[in-house]
Amino acid sequence: MVNIIFWLILIIIVSTFLLERWLDLINMRHAVPELPKALKDIFNKEEYKKSQLYKRENTRFSFISGSFSLMLMVLAIAFGLFGWLDGRLNEQTESYYIIVLLFFGIIGFLSDILSIPFDLYDTFVIEEKYGFNRTKVKTFIFDKIKGWLITILLGGGILMLIIWFYLKTDQYFWILAWGLITFFSIFMGMFYSNLIVPLFNKQIPLEDGELKTMIEDFSSKVGYRLKNVYVIDGSKRSSKANAYFTGLGPKKRIVLYDTLINDLENREIVAVLAHEIGHYKKKHTLSGMILGIIQTGLMLFLFSLFVSRPEFSQALGGTDASFHLGLIAFAILYSPFQLFLSIFMNMLSRKNEYQADKFASDNFSSDALISALKKLSKNNLSNLTPHPLYVFFHYSHPPLLERINAMESIKVKVKSEK
């Protein structure tokens, strides 16, 4: 049984890597000589060529970094390094809490250290080359340190509680762990912008003026209670633009990147926010959270069935059943099922995006939203012609052309009805 699990783990890791690289390859090669008519005004010939080069460079870099990660993982499993580390920690202390915390702490820290050269190259070479990077070395270093501290405090605290549940309740620990993770997810959903974002970015209230008035008027028109509109200094790290909604209930807020305000006209910004408000009005955020909670519960339940079985720990080089080795083995074995769930969630997300686009079109302006999406795609050098299979596996948003066609068809239908 141990050998079967061992080989199954290796097969899943290698197969997942090969699938991802194959999808990357067909997506990279899926380039058309000329853009479709509806997209021709986004790029001129030189800009379109630049977007294709950006896609190719990112794909090649993903292959190199992914191959490196695969090699480390295969070596760690083949030589039983996870079990070896577990054995060394058991020799140093009898505290199960310390063993588990040190085990994941060492693996996480080493993994992050080894990824730093790739992060540096991605940020300061690729993103710099194509004019996106605005991150300073000092910012990069402090982001890393802050990330480590947050992981230690929050991740370590949650992990200790889950271990305590495991030791006290055995196979029923998953119910308490599910409750804890659900509470934490809701709490962070409400207070993330208040507690975590200020550690990395500055958020200031949007100044009074035409844009704020337009946002407030639209929100009032569609019955969306809006109290907080903030501007975040996204240009501190990248020239790419974005906007998002965060928080729940009275803590919800709209956050605009300063780059978005600089790149788009006021009507276009309101159209983007109308799309986001559409998600809220259609209850996409709530349904997504509920589905996420259900998935977490299912995963924890399945994990509880296997965590106490020594075969899973032994497949990674351990001797007895252990929470941490069992978790790693389970995470790998669960990944094919997780891939299936992610495909389903992406399909649902793409459907929700069409609904949010329709909401923005019906209640504000499809022309303004189309114009905004085109500008964002242009400024981000987005891939406008992705391979359909790549979209099926990875895209949470429909390709731009499909979104434009859907909104244009709505306009035609409205005109015909009049």
N, C-alpha and C positions, 0 to 999 in steps of 0.2 A: 504493500500500500504506500509506503514511504517513497519508493522509487517512482511509482505512478504519479504521485503528487509532485515530486521533484521535476520529472520530465514535463508534466502538464504545465507547471509554472514557467519553465523555460520556453516551451512551445508558444504559450500565450504571449510572453514578452516579445519574442522574435516575430511572431505573426502580426502582433499589433504594430510593431515597428515597420514591417514590410508593407502592411496595409496603408499606413500613414504616408510612407515614402512614395508608394504607387499613386496615391491620391494627389500628393504634391506634384509628382511628375506629370500626370495627365492634365492637371490644372495649369502647370507652367507652360505646357506645349499647346494648350487650348487658346491660341491667340488668332484673331481674325485680322486680315490685312487692313481693313477699314472698319471703323465703328458703324453700328447701325444708325440710320438717319436720325432717330430720336436722341442719340448721344453725341452726334458729331460736333455740337457746339461746346462740348466740355473740353476736349483736347484738340490742339492743332497737331500736325504730324510730328513735330519734335517732342511735344508734351506727351503724346500717346506713346512714342518710342521710349521716352523716359519712364513712363509708368510700367511698361513691359520690362525694362531693365531692372526696375526696382523690385518687381515681382520675382524675376529670375534670381536676383541676388539674395533676396530673402529666402527663397526656396532652397538654394544651394547652401546657405548658411544653416537653415533648419536641418538639412541632411547631415552636415558636419556635426552640429551640436547634438542632434539626436543619435548619431552613430556613437559619439563619445559616451553619452548616457547609457546607451544599450550595452556597450562594452563593459562599463563599470558594473552595471547590474548583473550581467551574465557572469562576470568574474566573481562577484560577491556571492552569487548563488552557487556557482560551480565549485568554489573552494570553501563553501560553508562559512564565509566571513561573518555573517549575521550571528550564526551560532557561536563562532569563536568569540565575538565581542560579548555576547551574553554570558559565556563562560568566564571571561576575564572579570566582568562586573560582579558576578556572583562570588568570585574569590575576594573581592574588595569590601563587600558589605552584605549584610543579611536583610537590609531594608528593601522590601519589594518596591516601595514607592521610589526610592533613590535609583534602584536598578533600572526601572522603566523610564524614569525621567532622563537619566544619563544616557540610556540606550538611544532614545529618540533625539536627545539633544546632540549627541556626538554625530549620529548619522545626518541629522538636519544641518548641523554646522559644517561638516565636511562637504556635504552635497552643495551647500550654498557657496562655500569657498571655491570649490572646483568650478562652479558656474560663473564666477566673477569674470574671468577672462572673456567668456562668451558675451556676458552682459556688457562689458566694456567695449568689445568690438561692435556689437549691435548698436550701442548708443553713440559712441564716439567715432565710428568709422562709417557704418551703413547709413544711419540716420543723419549723421553730419554730412555725408556725401550728397544726399538728396535734399538737404536744406531744412530738415525737420528738427534736428537736435538743438536745444538751448540749455541743456543740463551742464552745469559746471562740475568739475571734479569734486569740489567741496560738497556740493549738493548730493552727488552720487554717494559719497562716503557716509554722510550723515543720514541719508535715506536707509542705507544698509544697517547702520548701527541702531537707528530707531526701529527698523523692522525686526531686528534680533531681539531688542528689549520687549517689544509688544508680544512677540511670539513666546518669549520666556514667561512673561507675566500672565497673559491671557491663555495661551496654549498650554503652558505648564499647569496653570491653576485648574483648567477644565480637565486636563488629563489626570491630575491627581484625584479629582472628585470621581471621575469615571472608574479609576483603579479602585478607589474606596468602595464604590458600588459593587464592583466585580468581586472584591474580596469578601464583602459582607453578605451579598445576596446570591452569588454564584450565577446560575443560568438565567435568573430574572433581572440581572443588572441592566439589561438592554432597555427595559421599560424606564428605569430611572435616568439612564443615560439619554434616552430619547427625550424625556421631559426637560433635562438640563440643556441639551442642544437646542431644543425648540425655544425655550425661554431665552437663551443667549441670542439666537437668531432674531427673535422679535425685538429684544432689547437693543441689539446693534442696529437693526433696521430703523429704530426710532432715534437712536442717539449717536449713530456713526458720524454724522456731520458735525456734531457738537464735541465729540470726544477724540476721534481719531484723525479726521481731516485736518484740524488745526495744527497737528504735529508735523504735517508735511506742507500744507498750503495755507495761504491767507484767504479768508472769505470776508467780503465786505458787502453790506446791503447795496442793492442797485440804487444809483442816484435817481432823484426825482427828475422827470423829463418825459419826452415823447414816448420812449420805449417802455418805461414803467407804466405810463398811463395806458398804452395800448394793451399791455399784458393784463393789467387790472380790469380794463373794460371787457376784454375777451373772457377772462375768468368769470366775471360777473354774469356775462351773457349766457354762458353754458352751465352756470350754477356750481362752479368750482370755488370752494372757499380758499382764498389765497391770502396768506399773511406775510410770507417770507420769500423774497427773491434776492439771491446772492450772486456775486461775481467772484469767481475763483481765479487765482493767478496761474492758470494752466501754462501760460507762456514761459513760466519759470523752467519748464522741462522740455516742452515741445511746441512747435508751431501748429500742430494739429488741433482742430477745433472740436468742441463737444458741448453737450448740455445734458443734464439729467435731473430726475426727480429723486428725492431721498426722503426718508422718514415715514412715519405712519401716524394717522390721526392728527392731533394738534401739532405734532412735530414735523409734519411734511413741509418740504421747501423745494423751490426751484433753484438750481445752481447753473449759472451760465459761465462758460470759460471766457476769459477776456479775449481769447483769440476768435471765439465765435462772434462776439460783438464787433470785433474789427473786420471780420471777413464778410459778414452778412448785413443786409439792409434790415431795418426794423420790421418790416412786414414779413420778411423771410424768417427772422428770429421768432416772431409770434407764431408763424406757421409750424415751425419745429416744436414749439411748446404746445401748440394745439394738438399735434400728434401725440406728445407725451401725456397731455391731459386726457386724450382719447383712451390711452391705456388705463388710466385711473377710472374713467367713467364706465368703461367696459369691464371693469373689475379684473383686468389681466394681472395686475400686481398681486391682488389677493389670491386669485386662483393659482398663480405661480408659486406663491409662498405655501399654500396648502399642499400642492403637489410635491414641493420640495420636502415638506415635513413628512408626508406619507413615504416618500422614497427613503428618507433617512431612517424612519422606523423599520421599514422592510429590510434595509441593509443591516441595521443593528440586530434585528431578530435573527437573520441568517448567520451573522457573525457569532451570535451567542450559541448557535448549534455546533460550531466548529472550534471555538476558542479553547475549549478544555481537552481537545483531542491531541495527543502527543505527536501524531503523524505529521501534522502541519508544521510544528516546530522542528521536528527531526528532518523534514525535507529541506530546511534552511540551515542545517548543521547543528541544531540544538539537541539536547538530550531528553528533556521533559517538556510537558505542556507549559507554555508561557503566554501571557497576554500579548506581549509585544511581538514575539516571533509569529504567533498566530495571526495577529493583525496584519502583518506584512504579507504573509502567505494568502490570507483571505482577500486582501485588497487586490492582489494580482489575479487570483482565481475569479473574483467578482467582476473584474474589468470588462470581460466580454458582455456580461449582462448590463453593465453600466453604459457600454457603447450603444446597446440597443435602446436603453432608456434615453440617452442623449439624442439619438436620432428622432425618437418620438417627441421629445421636448423641443427640438429644433423645428420640427414640422408644425407643432402647436404654436411656437413663437412666430414662425413666418405667417401663419394664419392670423395671429393677433396683430402683426405689423400691418397687414392689409386693412384690418378693421380700424386701426388707429389712423391710417392714411385716409380712409373714407370719412372718419369723424372729422379730421382736419379739413378735408375737402368740403364736406357738407356745412360745417360751421364757420369756416374761415375762408381759405383759398387754396385750391389745388395748384394753381399756377405759382403761388408764392412758395409752397412746399416743394414743388418740382424744381424750382429755381434754386432753393436752398440746398436740396440734395445734390444737385449738379455742382454747385460751388464747393460743397464739402468734399465731394468725390474728386474734384479737380485739385483742390488744395492738399488732399491726403494721398494723391496718386493712387486712387483705388483701382482695383482690378474690375473693369467694367464687363469683362467677358469670361466669367468663371465657368469651369466645366460643370455640367449639371450634376454629376456624381459627387463632386467636391461640395457643391451647394447642399446636396442631400445629406451628406455626412456632417458638415461643419457650419453651415450658415444659419444663424438665428434670425437673420433678416433676408428677405427676398433680394435678388440682384436688382440693381437700380432700374434696368430696362423693364423688368417685370412690374416694378412698382409704378413706374411712369405709365406703362400701358394700362394698368388697372385704373389709375386715376383718370386717364384720358377717356377710358370707356365709360366711367361714371359721368363725365362731362357730356359725352355724346348721348347717353341715356337720358340725362336731365333735359337736354335740349329737345330730344325727340318727344318727351312727355309734355313739354310746353307747347 
